[in-house]
Amino acid sequence: MLRLSQEPALTALLLTAPAAAPLAVAAAYALIGVTGRGAPLAVPTVRQEAGRRPQLVEEGAVAPSRGTARGSASLADNRGEAGDASASGKPVGASRAHGRHPADWAGLTSPAAILACGALLAAEVGDGGSVAAYSGLLRADALTVWMLLVVGTVALIACASAPAYLAGEQATGRATDPAVTGVPTGHGGPPARAKPRVGEKSKAWGSYHALVHAFLAAMCLAVVTANLGVLWVAIEATTIVTAFLVGHRHTRNSVEAAWKYVVICSAGIALAFLGTVLIYYAARQAGISEAWALDWPTLLARAHQLDPAVTRLGITLVVLGYGAKAGLVPLHAWLPDAHSQAPAPVSALMSGVLLSVAFAAILRYRVIADAALGADFTRVLLAGIALLTLALAAGLLLAQRDYKRMLAYSSMEHMSLIALGAAIGSPLALSAALLHIAGHGLAKATAFCASGQILHLRGTSKIGRVRGLIAQAPWLGALFGLAVLALLGFPPFSLFASELAIARAGFAAGTGLAWAMAAALLLVLIAFAALAVRTARMLLGPGEPTRESPAALWPLALGLTACAALGIAAGPLGDLLTQAAAVLERP
């Protein structure tokens, strides 16, 4: 069998490709936008009705019900509806997909490359080994491979859902800004039968996909690098790229959410930077050369030589800083606004993997902290943050009236459970936390992509205005309902096994953590009830059936199938999961 350690060039290729392939795809999409070539979204036409403002309808799509156009984005913003630029809350017809242009399928190249590299690296590191390239700058162990597989799978769901979602944005007339749709608008809305200029449409279409794939590249770089300084740069890059995606529609609410995201996450990243500097200082004081002072394996091997006081302060700042990107208190306030305003596939990526990638950085630092300071410091820090985040999420879920924000607060709940598993730190808890990362990513990506289709179908993100979803769109309603069931921890989905394992590990860890776990379970029960009741209101009730698009549904089915398969039998991923947890075990 060919070993990567015997082929340095192959090792370098497999470690570089997860970030390089998405960058190449991003460059290609950006070039399409600059040249104005390619075939972006389906061209909408504008339907003018007597006495009504014009509304955009995709050619060949089912026409919206009477008067579904609301008028202007500002009106929707004033009413507080996330993205309701042209919807009245009455049902609107789902847009039909007439096949995909080859450029749409090109968006799946990045997830395929990430998954392929993860699978090939798994064969090498699955026995507890590791491979490195570029003098140790890039490195892969079992944890790296696990995160690559999660990122690739969630990205596959989000990228496969993007063409249908963006076409729906135009078909329902919700995206009215030229930067989003390429449709020129005047003071009174687009003229009747207006056609977007090809160059404008291609630019908007290309810039969206370019930003998404640049986002994937930054996350993959954060996963494969062994240098904590490069890790900080990669996570900062995700903030820059996703800020433009959050404000993609250029409405008042989306721009406000983008600025809020930038300000809060920049504050968090600044804290993480200060923590990184302090760890570097402690490493230099311990005699580690400057070239290796931020190398993770080197720091782990010589953690006992680090100054405890400096390390304690540095780790605290790092946990708070990267915790902002992971949706943990106290710098969590960006998450519901950004997730509710971003395009649904982007929300799927942000909730499904961005939060987990940021928390993976915390896990790397946690191992160093435990070796330098002992287990009690990070146990108390992570358990306290987890319980505070869980309590806040449960309380906000009780009062939530917007289903996209509801899913965002659900992400905070699940990230707090992952943090609690990391605080426990036993092999069972760490394996469960990593399994929870995968299950949550799959279920949340499915739920967010489904929420985008619901927004197109019903024209509102308000829970109280969505009724009879299963009756109106049986497949979409069923997939959304199953995704919520997965998030609630029902079998056979993998979140059932991971939450059960975290609870078992918590009660077996000692009196203090047992009480913390009991409190966590009570808060989870509150969140469970809130999420279940609101979802049931959306799904149940009468409704008129409408035609559904298979192109928009198969990625959702793929995500749920993967989540259920992971919960029934881990198969070959079981050994990889065990080895990934072993990487994070306390020395």
N, C-alpha and C positions, 0 to 999 in steps of 0.2 A: 504493500500500500504506500502511495506517495505521501510523505510527511511534509507539511508546510515548512517545518524547521529546516528541511533539506533544500527548499526552494525559496530563497529570500525574495526573488522577484514576484513569485506567486503570492507570498505572504503580503508583500507591499501592495499588490494589486487588490487583494481581497479586503485589506484594511482601508484602502483609499476609495474604492468604488462606492461604498454606501454614501459617502458625502459627494464624491466627484460626479456620479451618475445623475443625481438630482440637479446639481449645478449645471451640467451640460444640457439637461432638458429645460431648465429655467432659461438658459441662454438662447436655446432654440425658440422658445415661446416669445421671449423678449424681441428676438430678431423678427419674428412674424409680425409682432405689434409695430415695430419700427417701419418695416417695409410695406405694411398694409396688405400682406398676402395671406392666403390661407382661407379656411372656411370656418368662421366662428359660429356663434349661435344662430339658431333659425331666425330668419328675418321677420320681424313683426310688422304687421300693418296696423293702422289706427282706425278704429271703428267709431264713427260719429253718430250719435243718436240725437234726435231733436230734443232741445232743452237740456242736454247733458254735456258735461265735459268729455272730450275724446278719451278713449281708453285703448291701450295697446292689446292686440290679440295676435297670437302666433298664427301664422298661415296654416290652415288645416286643423287648428285646435278647436276644442269645444268652446263655444262662446260663453263668456261669463253670464251669470244670471242677471236679471234686470237691475241696472244701476249699481253694479258693484264697484265702479270707480268712485273713489272718494274725492278726488280733486287734486290735492297737493300734499307734498311731504310735510309741510309745516303744520297743516291741520292735524295730520296723524301724530306728529311730534307733540302738539299741544294736548292731545288726548292721551299721550303716554303709551301708545301702542308701539311695540318694537317693530319697526319696519312697515307699519300699515300705511304706506304712502298712497295706496289707491284702493283700499279695501273697506268695505262697510260692515263686515262681519257676516254678511249673507254668503251662502255657499257659492263658490265659483267653480267652473269646470276645470278639471285637471287637463293640463296640456298633453298632447300626444307626441310621442317621439317617433319620428319616421326613419330611424336608423341613425348611425353615427358616422361622422366624417373621420377619416383615418387620423387626423390630428387629435381628435378626442381620445382615441385609443393610445396615442403616444403618451398621454398623461399617466398611463399605467406602467410605463417603462421604469420609472423611479421605484415604486413599490416592488416591482419584480426584481430589480437589481438588488435592493436591500434584502429581500427575502432569500435570494440566491446566495448572496455573500454570507448571510447569517447561517444558512443551512450548511454551506461548505466549511465555515469556521467551526460549526458545532461538532463536526466529525473530528476536529483536531483538539478542541479544548474540553470536550465532554467528559474526559477522564480526569479533570482537575488541572490540566495544564494551561498554558497561555502562549500566545505568539505575539511578536512585536516587530515593528519596522521603523525606519527613520530614526535610529538610535534611541528607540524606546518612546518616541513621541506618540506614535499610535500603538495601541496594545489591545488585545482581545482576550478575555477570559470568559468563563461560563456566564457571568452576569452581563457582560457586554453582548454576548450572543443572544441571551434571553431578551434583552431590551431591543436589539436589532429586529428580532422576529416580531416583537410586539409592535414596534414602529412600522415595519413593513406591512403587517396585516391590517392595522388600522388605516394606514395610508391607502392601501388597496381599496378599502370600503369607501373612504372619503373621495378619492380621485375618481372612482367609478361612478359615484353619485353626482359629481360636479356638473357634467354636461347637461343632465336632465334638470338639475336644480337651476342652473343659470338660464336655460331655456325657459323654465317656468317663471323666473324673475321678469323676463320680457313679456311672456304670454299673458301674465296677469296684470301687466302695466304697473307693477310695484316699483320697479327700478326706472326712474325717470331721468336720472342725471346722465349727461352724455358720457361722462367718464365711466359709467357702469355699463350702459347699453350701447353707446355709440349713436344714440338717436338725438339729433339736435332739437333743442326745445326753445320756445319763445316765452314771452311773459305770460301768455295765455295757454301754455301747453303746446304739445306738438301739433302741427297742422294736420288736417285730415289727409289720410293716405300717405303720410310722410314715410320716406324710406331712409334708413340710416346710411350714411356714407360708409363705403367699405373700409376705408382707412381708419375711420373713427371706431368702427365696430371691432376691427382686428386689433387695434391698439388696446382697447379695453379688455378684450378677450385674452390677448396675449399677456398683458400685465398681470391679470389675476392668476393665471397658471404659472407665470414666472415667479411670482411671489410665493405661491404655495410650494413649489419645488425648491426654491431657496430656503424656505422654512424647513422642509424635510432635510436638506443638506446640513443646516445648522444643528438640528437635533441629532443627526447621525454623527456629526463631528463631536458633539458633547458626549456621546456614548462611547466612541472608539478611542478617544484620546486618553493618555495616561498622565498628561501634564495638567495640573490643577489650574494653571494660568490659562491654558488654551480652553479648558472646560469653561472658565468664566467668560472668555471671549465668545464662545459658541452660544452660551445661554443668553448673553447680552444681544447677540445677533438675532436670536429668536424674537426678542422684544422689538427690535427695529423693524423686522420684516412683518410681523403679525400686526403691528400698529397700523400699517397701511391696509391690511386685510380687514381689520375690525372696522375701519372707516371706509370700507370699499364703496358703500352706496351713497356716501356724501350727503346724507340727511343730517339734520341737526343732532338727533340722538346718537347716530353712529359716530359722528365726529367728536361729540362730547365723550362718548365711551372710549374712543381711541386715545384722546388726551388723558383721560383718567387712567387708562391702562399704562400709558407711557410714564406718567408722573409717579404712580405708585410702584410700578415694577422697576423704574429707574432708581427709586429710593431703596428698594430691596436689593437691586444689583449693586448699588453703592455700598451697602452694608456687607454684602458678600465679598466685594473687592477689598474692603478693609480687613475682613477676616482672612482672606487669602494672603494679604500682605503680612499680617501677623503670623500666620503659619510659616510663611517664607522667612520671616525674621527669626522665629524659633528654630527653624531648620538650620539657618546660617550660624546661629549661636551654638547649635549642637555639633558644628563642624562639618556639616554637609556642604559640598561644593555648590556654587551658585547654579551650575548647569543642571543639578539634580535636586535642588532644594524644593521644587514643586512636583517632583516625580512621585506618583502615588505608591508604587512598590517600594521605592527607597524610603519614603516617609514612614510607611508601615513597618518596614524592617528596623528602623531606628527610632520608632516613636517613643520608646522608653527614655531617650536622651533629650526629648523636647522639654522646654521649660513649662511646668504645669500651669503657672498663672497666665502666661502669654497664650498658651494653647487653649486654656479654658475660655478666655475672652475671644480668641479667634474663632473657635468652634461655635460659640454662641452667636456671633455675628453672621457666620456662614449659615447656620440653621435658620436664623430670622430672615436673612437675605434670600436664600434659595427657597425658603418657605413661602415667600411672597409669590414666587412663580408657581409653587405647588398648591396655592390656594389655602394656605394655613394662616391662622391669626398670628399677628395683628394686621398684616398687610394683605388682606384678602379682598378688600372692597372692590377691586377692579373686576373680579371674576364674573359676577352676575351681569354687569353691564356689558362687558366685552363679549361674553358668550351669547347674550340675547341679541346683540346688534350685528355680530359677524355673520357672514354667509354660513348656512348650515354645515357644509363640508368643512369649513374652517373651524367652526365650533367643535365639530367631531374630532379634528386633529388636536385642538387646544385642550379639550377636556380629556380626550382618550389617551394622548401620549405626551403632550407638552408638560402637563402636571407631573406625570410619572418620570419623565426624563429629569426634571428639576429635582424630584425627590430621590432619584438614583444618585445624583450628586451628593445629597445629604447622606445617603447610605455609605458612600465612599469615605466621607469625612468621619462618619460615626465610627468606623473601624479604627481609624487613626486615633480618635479621641478615647476609645475604650482601651487601646494599648497604652496610651500615654497617661490617662487619668483614672482608669478603672471604669467599671460598668455603671456605677450609680449616677454619674453626672449626666450622661446622655439619656439614661432611663428616665430620670426625673424630668429633664428638659423636654424630651419628645412626648412623654405621657401627658405632661401638663398642657402642651400645645395641642395635642390630639383631643383631649377632653374639652378644652375651650372651643376648638373649632367645631367639634361635634355638637356641643350645646348650642352654639350660635346657628349652625345649619339646621338643627331640628326646630329651633324657635322660628326661624325665618320661613321654613317650609310650611309651618302651620298657617302663616299669614299670606302665603304666596298666591297670586292670581294670574300669573303669566307662566305658560308652560315651558318656555325656553329658560326663563330664570329659575323655574322649579328644577329643571335638569342641572343647571349650574350649581345650585345649592346642594343637590344630590352629589355632585362631584366633590364638594367640600366634605360631605359626610364620608364618602368612600376614601378620600385621601387621609382623613383622620383615622380611619380604621387601619390603613397601611402604616401610618405613623405609630399607632399603638402596637402593631405587630413588630415594628422595628425597635420600639422601646423594650418590649419583652426580650427580644434578642435570642431566643432559643432556636435550635435548628427547625423545629416545627413551626414556630412563629414566623421566621424569616422565609421559609418555603411558602407558607400561607400568604405572606405579604406580597411576594413576587407573583404567585398565582392570582392574587387579587388584582394586581396591576394589569395582568393580561385580561382577565375576565371583565374588569371594569372598562378597559379600553375598547373591547369588542362591543359590549352592551351599550356603552355611552355613545360610541360612534354610530351605532344603529339607531339609537333613540334620537340623536340630534339630526341625523340625515332624514329620518322620518318626520321630525318636527318641521323641517324645511318644506317637505311635501304637504304637510297639514296646513302650513301657512299659505301656500299657494292655493290649496283647495278651498279653505274657508276664509282666507283674507284677513285673519286676525290671530294674534298670539295670546289673546285673553282666554283663560280657561272657561269663564262663564259664558262665552259666546260660541263654544264648540260643543255640540251635542250630536249624538247619533253617528259617530264617526264610523263605527263598524257597519252600520246600515248603509251609509253613503259610499264608503270605500272599504269593502270587506278586507282586502289584502293589506292595504296600508294600515287600517285600524288594528288588524290582528298582529302585524309585525311590530307596530308601536307598543301595543299592549304586552306582547311577549318580551320586548326589550325592557319595559318597566318591570315586569315580573323578574327578569334576570337581575335587574338592579336591586330589587327587593330581596334577593337571595333565595329564590325558589329553585328547587331541583327541576331538571337535571343540569342547570347552568352552573358554571364553575364558581360563581360567587357564593353559592350555597356551601361548597366544600371549603373554600378559603375562609369565609366568615366563621364556620364551625371550628375550623382548625385554630384560628386566632383566639376564639373564646376558650377552647381547650387549653391552649398554651398559656393564656392569661391566668386562668384559675389554677394552673399547676405551677405558676412561677413564684408564688409566695403571697403573703397576706396583703401587702400594699398593692401589688398589681391585681390581685383578685378583687379588691374593692374597686379599683379603677375600672376593671373589666365589667363589674356589675353595673357601675354607673353608665358605662358606655353602652351596655345592652339596653338599659332603660331609655337612653336617648335615641338609640337606633330604633326602638319600638315606636317612639313618637314620630320619628321621621318616616318610618314604615307606614303608619296610619295616615299621615298627611299625604304622602305620595300616592298611596293606594286609593284614597277617597277622591282625590282630584283627577286621577287618571280614569277612574270608573265613570265620573261625570262626563268626561270627554267621549268615552267610547260608547256609552249606552244611550238609548233613545231612538226615536224614529228618524228616518232620513231617506232621501231619494237616491237610488244607486247611480253612480257615475262611472264613466269609463276610466280605467287605470292603466298606467304605462308600465309595461314589464321592464323597460330600461331603467326606470326609477326604483324598481322594487327588488331586482335580483341582488344588488349589493347589500341590501338590508337582510335578505334571507341568508346570504353568505356569512354575514357577521354573527347572526344568531346561531347558525349551524356550527360555526367554529367555537362559539362560547359554550354551546351544549356539548359538543364533542370533547372539549377540554374538561368539562365537568364530569363526563361519564368515564373517560379513560384518558389519562395523560399520554399513554403510549410511549413512543421514543422520547417525548419531551420530559418524561418523569425523571430520568437520570440527569438531564440537563438542569432541571429545576433544583434537584438536590445539590448538584455541583455549584450552581449559582448561589444558593443559600450558604454553602460552605465557604465561598469567597467572603461572605459578610459576617461569618461567625467571629465572636470575640476571641482575640489571641489568647 
